[in-house]
Amino acid sequence: MTDAARKVNVTIVGGGTAGWMTAAALAKLLPTRCAVHLVESEAIGIVGVGEATLPHIRAFNERLGIPEAEFMAATRATFKLGIDFENWARIGDSYIHPFGTFGRGAGEPDFHHYWLRLRQAGHDVPDLENYSLACMMARLGRFDLPAADPAELASTFGYAYQFDATLFAPYLRRLAEGLGVRRTEGRIVGVDRDGGTGDVTALTLDSGERIGGDLFVDGSGFVSLLLGRALGEPFQDWSRWLPNDRATAMPCRTATALTPYTGVIAMESGWRWRIPLQHRTGNGYVYPSAFLSDDKAAEALIAAVEGEPIAEPRVLKFKAGRRERSWVHNVVGVGLASGFLEPLESTSIYLIQAAITLLLELFPDGPDTPLLRDEFNRLIDLEYDRIRDFLILHYHATERTDSDFWNYVRTMDVPDTLKEKMELFRRRGRVMKYREGVFLDASWIAVYLGQRVIPEGHDMRADAPPADALLKAMATFRAEVRATAEAMPDHLGRIASYCPMAA
């Protein structure tokens, strides 16, 4: 059988970030297994608000052969070392969720247990972020690429990007079309299904053209044209735990420091993001309509931005949750068509990437693939469910009592899976470990401690070294962390020498 005969015809619905990421990945990594055809309507547009990412996107870009400096210049990107959370546990608090380790990230037990031991014994040791190179770099506004040698302290951090989402999809489109992806412009007005199997067989466009396929990818965003509308896959509503259902977004001219981190500032009802790009700063207020009106949210955002607005506030509506299944019949939902979790931890593009990675690994080799579908759904559900718990933690672990919103999230009943995680950490400072999932120990530790979930005990193996020797070693390491960060270029200077945007 020839290569051409073995190819699966993949039809992608939607040309935003989800659609073009999928198209580029399939064309690049499965060139002999599939032929890719993408259908989009420029009249519909894209959400185009999410501008902050997780470090996993670097591996995705590398697999596609995308040069980092070229990509960053084209999308006017900045570097991201983590997220700075302000006013979450209490007004006036600030902590960083770093993309990196606390300590050197090696040895047992984990570094934070030694820190907890000293704190619990009454020793005056600085906050844990002083022992994280990523946190120190962020606080000092410094950046350099990580060291390749794992023995070096400068290898203990990772990074992601803050970029213009409206420029990312066009960049990927150029790449995908160069790899042979076909694109058709048009609005879908009909979906044909096989009366026996229930599979989607073809799409009808407003021009009358019909486009068939063997496998369909739904990248149609919140509309969920195939997975939700055509197939009627039920939606799990998680708004009782994640009540935010609106975002008011408004960019402004950059008038403050070009920070190598995303700012997340808790507000009276919800939170506000600050994302510095090379050419502007992205701002938005994420809030629940049950507690705050659109007009009041816009007023609060306009009053809070730190530069001259360059567009009017734009309201987006959404609901937290996911489809019961993301792969149904011959339709795979990717991105918002599959589910949505608010952008608090920059997981939207990661969830697109996770779905694409699973699709590549479980790509069908025939028309009937129930085992592949089941495994895809099991794994993508784990991703959504564990991110859900991580996001709920930010709201539930608060001491704020200054508004109806914070009173609600502080006292709400949370999933049992999160209750177990929090109790385990409170007792012994232990983080529940997973083989799959995006957020590792350091992420959970940063949020637990940053939001004043303080363990009562610690790993007893941390009691081995004498207290005076441990205090001295911690002080020495803290000084090394600071010196290493101070020796790095400032963030703006590193961008100027590495990936400046075109004038």
C-alpha positions in Angstrom: 0.0 0.0 0.0 1.4 3.5 -0.8 1.9 6.3 1.7 -0.8 8.3 0.0 -3.3 5.4 0.4 -2.6 5.2 4.1 -3.2 8.9 4.8 -6.1 9.9 7.0 -8.0 13.0 5.8 -8.1 15.4 8.8 -10.5 18.3 8.6 -10.0 21.1 11.2 -12.8 23.5 12.1 -11.5 26.9 13.2 -8.4 28.8 12.5 -7.5 30.4 15.8 -4.7 29.2 18.1 -6.2 25.8 18.5 -6.8 25.2 14.9 -3.4 26.3 13.5 -1.4 24.7 16.4 -3.1 21.4 15.5 -2.6 21.8 11.7 1.0 22.7 12.1 1.7 19.8 14.4 0.0 17.1 12.3 1.6 18.3 9.1 5.0 18.5 10.6 5.0 15.3 12.8 2.7 13.0 10.9 3.4 13.9 7.3 2.9 10.4 5.9 -0.1 9.6 8.1 -2.5 12.4 7.3 -3.6 15.1 4.9 -4.7 18.3 6.7 -7.5 20.6 5.6 -8.4 23.6 7.7 -11.7 25.5 7.4 -12.1 29.0 8.9 -14.0 32.2 8.5 -12.2 35.5 9.0 -15.6 37.1 9.7 -15.9 35.1 13.0 -12.5 36.2 14.3 -10.7 34.7 17.4 -10.8 35.3 21.1 -7.2 36.5 21.0 -6.8 37.6 24.7 -4.7 34.9 26.2 -1.1 36.1 26.0 0.7 34.2 28.8 1.9 30.6 28.5 3.5 27.8 30.5 7.1 26.5 29.8 5.7 23.5 27.9 5.1 25.6 24.8 8.9 25.7 24.3 8.9 22.0 23.7 6.0 22.3 21.3 7.8 25.0 19.2 11.0 23.0 19.2 9.3 19.9 17.8 7.9 22.0 15.0 11.4 23.5 14.3 10.4 27.0 15.2 13.4 29.3 15.9 12.8 30.8 19.3 14.2 34.3 18.6 12.3 34.5 15.3 9.1 33.4 17.0 9.4 35.9 19.8 10.2 38.8 17.5 7.2 37.9 15.3 4.8 37.7 18.2 6.4 40.6 20.1 7.0 38.3 23.0 8.7 38.8 26.4 10.1 36.1 28.7 8.0 34.8 31.6 9.6 33.2 34.7 6.3 32.8 36.6 3.3 34.6 38.0 3.2 37.3 40.7 0.0 36.9 42.9 -0.9 40.1 44.8 -3.6 40.4 47.5 -4.8 36.8 47.3 -4.6 35.4 50.9 -4.7 38.9 52.4 -4.6 42.4 51.0 -1.0 43.4 50.9 0.4 39.8 50.3 2.5 39.0 47.3 4.1 35.7 46.2 5.5 34.3 43.0 4.6 31.0 41.5 7.9 30.2 39.8 8.8 28.1 36.8 11.6 26.5 38.6 12.6 24.7 41.8 13.0 25.8 45.4 16.6 24.9 46.3 18.5 23.0 43.7 15.7 20.7 42.9 17.6 17.5 43.9 17.8 15.2 46.9 15.3 13.9 49.4 13.4 15.2 51.1 12.3 18.2 49.0 13.9 21.5 49.9 10.9 23.1 51.5 10.9 20.5 54.3 14.2 21.9 55.6 12.8 25.4 55.4 9.7 24.2 57.3 11.7 22.5 60.0 13.6 25.7 60.7 10.4 27.8 60.7 8.6 25.4 63.0 11.5 25.5 65.4 11.2 29.3 65.7 14.2 30.3 63.5 13.8 33.5 61.6 14.4 32.4 58.0 13.3 34.5 55.0 10.3 33.5 52.8 10.8 30.5 50.7 11.0 32.4 47.4 14.4 33.7 48.5 15.7 30.1 47.8 14.3 30.0 44.2 16.4 31.4 41.4 13.3 31.9 39.2 11.7 34.0 41.9 14.8 36.1 42.5 15.3 36.8 38.8 11.7 37.8 38.6 11.9 40.2 41.6 15.1 41.8 40.2 13.8 42.0 36.6 16.6 39.9 35.3 16.7 37.2 32.6 19.1 34.9 30.8 18.6 31.5 29.2 19.0 28.5 31.6 22.3 26.7 31.9 22.5 23.3 30.1 24.6 21.8 32.9 22.3 20.4 35.6 25.0 20.9 38.2 24.8 24.7 37.8 22.3 26.7 39.8 21.3 28.5 36.6 19.8 25.3 35.3 17.1 25.2 38.1 14.5 27.4 36.3 12.4 27.3 33.2 10.6 30.0 31.3 7.6 30.6 29.0 6.5 33.5 26.9 4.1 36.4 27.1 3.1 37.2 23.5 0.5 38.8 21.3 -2.1 36.0 20.7 -3.4 37.7 17.6 0.0 37.3 15.9 0.5 33.6 17.0 -2.1 32.0 14.8 -1.0 33.8 11.6 2.6 32.8 12.4 1.5 29.1 12.7 -0.6 29.4 9.5 2.4 30.4 7.5 4.3 27.4 8.9 1.4 25.0 8.4 0.7 26.1 4.8 4.4 25.7 4.0 4.0 22.1 5.2 1.1 21.4 2.8 -1.9 22.2 4.9 -4.9 23.3 2.8 -7.0 26.2 3.9 -10.6 27.0 2.9 -12.3 30.3 3.8 -15.9 30.0 4.6 -18.6 29.8 7.3 -20.0 26.4 8.2 -23.8 26.2 7.9 -24.3 22.4 8.0 -22.8 19.2 9.4 -23.6 15.9 7.8 -23.5 12.7 9.9 -23.6 9.0 9.0 -27.0 7.6 9.9 -25.5 4.3 11.1 -22.3 5.2 12.9 -23.1 8.8 13.9 -19.7 9.9 12.5 -19.4 13.3 10.9 -19.0 12.8 7.2 -18.9 16.4 5.7 -19.2 20.1 6.4 -21.4 22.4 4.2 -20.2 26.0 3.8 -22.3 29.0 3.1 -20.9 29.0 -0.4 -22.5 25.5 -0.9 -19.1 23.7 -0.9 -19.0 20.4 0.9 -15.8 19.3 2.7 -15.5 15.7 3.8 -13.0 14.0 6.1 -12.1 10.9 8.0 -11.2 12.6 11.3 -12.5 16.0 12.3 -10.9 18.4 14.8 -13.2 20.9 16.5 -11.2 24.0 17.1 -14.2 26.3 16.9 -13.7 27.9 20.3 -16.6 28.4 22.7 -19.1 27.7 19.9 -18.0 24.0 19.9 -19.6 23.6 16.5 -19.0 19.9 16.1 -18.5 18.5 19.6 -21.2 20.5 21.4 -23.7 21.5 18.7 -23.6 18.7 16.2 -22.8 15.8 18.5 -24.5 17.2 21.6 -21.8 16.1 24.0 -22.8 17.2 27.5 -20.9 19.9 29.3 -19.7 19.6 33.0 -20.4 22.9 34.6 -17.8 23.8 37.3 -19.0 27.3 38.0 -20.0 26.4 41.5 -16.2 26.2 42.2 -15.0 28.6 39.6 -17.7 31.3 39.5 -15.9 33.8 37.3 -17.7 33.9 33.9 -16.6 37.2 32.4 -13.4 39.0 31.4 -13.1 42.6 30.5 -9.9 43.1 28.5 -8.1 46.3 27.5 -4.5 46.8 26.3 -2.5 49.9 27.2 0.8 51.5 26.4 3.6 50.2 28.6 4.4 52.8 31.2 6.0 50.6 33.8 8.8 48.0 34.0 8.8 45.2 31.3 8.6 42.5 34.0 9.6 38.9 33.2 6.5 37.6 34.8 2.7 37.9 34.6 1.0 40.0 37.2 -2.2 38.6 38.8 -3.8 41.1 41.2 -6.8 40.0 43.3 -9.7 42.6 43.1 -12.9 43.0 45.1 -14.6 40.4 42.9 -12.2 38.3 41.0 -8.8 39.4 39.7 -6.9 41.5 37.2 -4.1 40.4 34.9 -1.1 42.5 33.7 1.0 41.0 30.9 3.8 43.1 29.5 4.7 42.6 25.8 7.3 44.4 23.7 4.8 46.8 22.2 2.0 47.1 24.8 0.7 45.7 28.1 -2.3 43.4 28.2 -4.8 44.0 31.0 -8.0 42.4 32.0 -10.4 41.9 34.8 -11.8 38.4 35.4 -15.0 38.4 37.5 -18.3 36.7 38.2 -21.4 38.4 36.8 -23.3 37.2 39.9 -21.2 39.6 42.0 -20.1 42.4 39.6 -21.7 44.1 36.6 -19.8 44.6 33.3 -19.9 48.4 33.7 -18.4 48.2 37.2 -15.7 45.8 36.0 -14.8 48.1 33.1 -14.6 51.1 35.5 -12.3 49.2 37.9 -10.1 48.1 35.1 -9.7 51.6 33.5 -8.9 53.0 36.9 -6.2 50.3 37.6 -4.3 50.2 34.3 -0.8 51.6 34.4 -0.6 53.3 31.0 -2.6 55.0 28.3 -5.4 52.7 27.0 -5.1 51.9 23.3 -8.6 50.3 22.9 -11.9 50.2 24.6 -12.7 47.5 27.1 -14.0 44.3 25.5 -16.2 41.8 27.4 -15.8 38.1 27.0 -18.3 35.6 28.4 -17.5 32.0 29.3 -18.3 29.2 31.7 -15.8 27.0 33.5 -16.0 23.3 32.8 -15.4 20.7 30.2 -17.2 18.3 27.9 -18.0 14.8 29.3 -15.7 13.5 26.5 -13.4 15.4 24.2 -13.1 12.7 21.5 -16.6 11.5 20.4 -17.1 9.4 17.2 -14.6 10.8 14.7 -14.5 14.3 16.3 -11.7 15.5 18.6 -12.3 18.7 20.5 -9.2 20.9 21.0 -9.0 24.0 23.1 -12.2 25.9 24.0 -14.4 23.6 22.1 -13.5 20.9 24.6 -13.5 22.9 27.8 -12.5 26.2 29.5 -10.7 27.0 32.7 -10.2 30.6 33.4 -6.7 32.1 32.6 -5.5 32.4 36.2 -2.6 30.0 35.6 -2.2 30.5 31.9 -3.4 27.0 31.1 -5.4 27.6 27.9 -2.7 27.1 25.4 -1.2 24.3 27.5 -4.5 22.4 27.2 -4.5 22.8 23.5 -1.0 21.5 23.4 -1.9 18.6 25.7 -4.8 17.5 23.4 -2.5 17.8 20.3 0.2 15.7 22.0 -2.3 13.0 22.9 -3.8 13.0 19.4 -0.3 12.5 17.9 0.4 9.6 20.2 -3.1 8.0 19.7 -3.6 8.9 16.1 -6.1 6.5 14.6 -5.0 3.8 12.1 -8.5 2.8 11.1 -12.1 3.9 11.2 -13.1 2.2 14.5 -10.8 3.3 17.4 -12.7 3.0 20.7 -9.6 2.1 22.7 -7.7 5.1 21.4 -10.7 7.4 22.1 -11.1 6.1 25.6 -7.4 6.6 26.4 -7.4 10.1 25.0 -10.5 11.0 27.0 -9.1 9.5 30.2 -5.8 11.5 29.9 -7.3 14.8 28.8 -9.9 14.6 31.6 -7.1 14.2 34.1 -5.4 17.3 32.8 -8.6 19.3 33.2 -9.6 17.9 36.6 -6.2 18.5 38.1 -5.9 22.0 36.8 -9.4 22.6 38.1 -8.3 21.7 41.6 -5.2 23.9 41.4 -7.3 26.9 40.3 -9.9 26.3 43.1 -7.0 26.3 45.6 -6.2 29.9 44.8 -9.7 31.0 45.7 -10.5 28.7 48.6 -7.2 29.2 50.4 -7.9 32.9 51.3 -8.4 34.8 54.5 -10.2 37.7 52.8 -13.6 38.7 54.2 -13.9 42.1 52.5 -16.5 41.2 49.8 -19.3 38.8 49.1 -17.2 37.2 46.4 -14.3 36.3 48.7 -16.7 35.2 51.4 -18.3 32.8 48.9 -15.1 31.2 47.6 -13.5 31.0 51.1 -16.5 29.0 52.5 -17.6 27.0 49.5 -17.5 23.2 49.5 -14.7 22.1 47.2 -14.1 18.7 45.4 -12.9 15.9 47.6 -9.8 15.5 45.5 -8.7 19.0 46.5 -9.7 18.5 50.2 -7.4 15.5 50.3 -4.5 17.4 48.7 -4.9 20.3 51.2 -5.1 18.0 54.2 -2.0 16.1 53.2 -0.1 19.4 52.9 -1.4 20.8 56.1 -0.3 17.8 58.1 3.2 17.1 56.7 4.0 19.6 54.0 3.6 16.8 51.4 2.5 17.4 47.8 0.4 14.7 46.2 2.5 13.4 43.3 1.3 12.5 39.9 2.7 10.7 36.9 0.6 12.9 34.6 -0.4 16.5 35.0 1.0 19.9 34.3 1.8 21.4 37.8 4.6 19.8 39.7 5.6 20.1 43.4 7.1 23.6 43.3 3.9 25.0 41.8 1.7 23.6 44.6 4.2 24.6 47.3 4.3 28.2 46.0 0.5 28.6 46.1 0.0 26.7 49.4 2.6 28.8 51.3 1.8 32.0 49.4 -1.8 31.7 50.5 -0.9 30.9 54.1 -1.7 27.1 54.0 1.0 26.4 56.5 1.9 22.8 57.4 1.9 21.6 61.0 4.8 19.2 60.4 7.5 18.3 57.9 9.3 15.2 56.5 11.3 13.8 59.4 14.3 13.2 57.2 14.8 16.9 57.2 15.7 16.6 60.9 19.0 14.9 60.1 21.4 17.8 59.7 22.3 19.9 62.9 20.3 23.1 63.1 23.3 25.4 63.0 24.8 23.7 60.0 21.5 23.8 58.2 21.0 27.5 59.0 24.5 28.3 57.6 23.9 26.2 54.4 20.6 27.9 53.8 22.2 31.4 54.2 25.0 30.4 51.8 22.6 29.1 49.3 20.4 32.2 49.5 23.4 34.4 48.9 24.3 32.3 45.9 20.8 32.6 44.5 20.9 36.4 44.7 24.4 36.7 43.3 23.5 34.5 40.3 20.4 36.5 39.5 22.2 39.9 39.9 24.9 38.8 37.4 22.3 38.3 34.7 21.2 40.9 32.2 18.0 42.9 32.8 15.0 41.6 31.1 14.6 44.4 28.6 18.2 44.3 27.7 18.1 40.5 27.1 15.1 41.0 24.7 16.8 43.8 22.9 19.9 41.6 22.2 18.0 38.4 21.5 14.5 38.9 19.9 13.6 42.6 19.3 10.4 43.0 17.4 10.6 44.6 14.0 10.2 48.4 13.9 
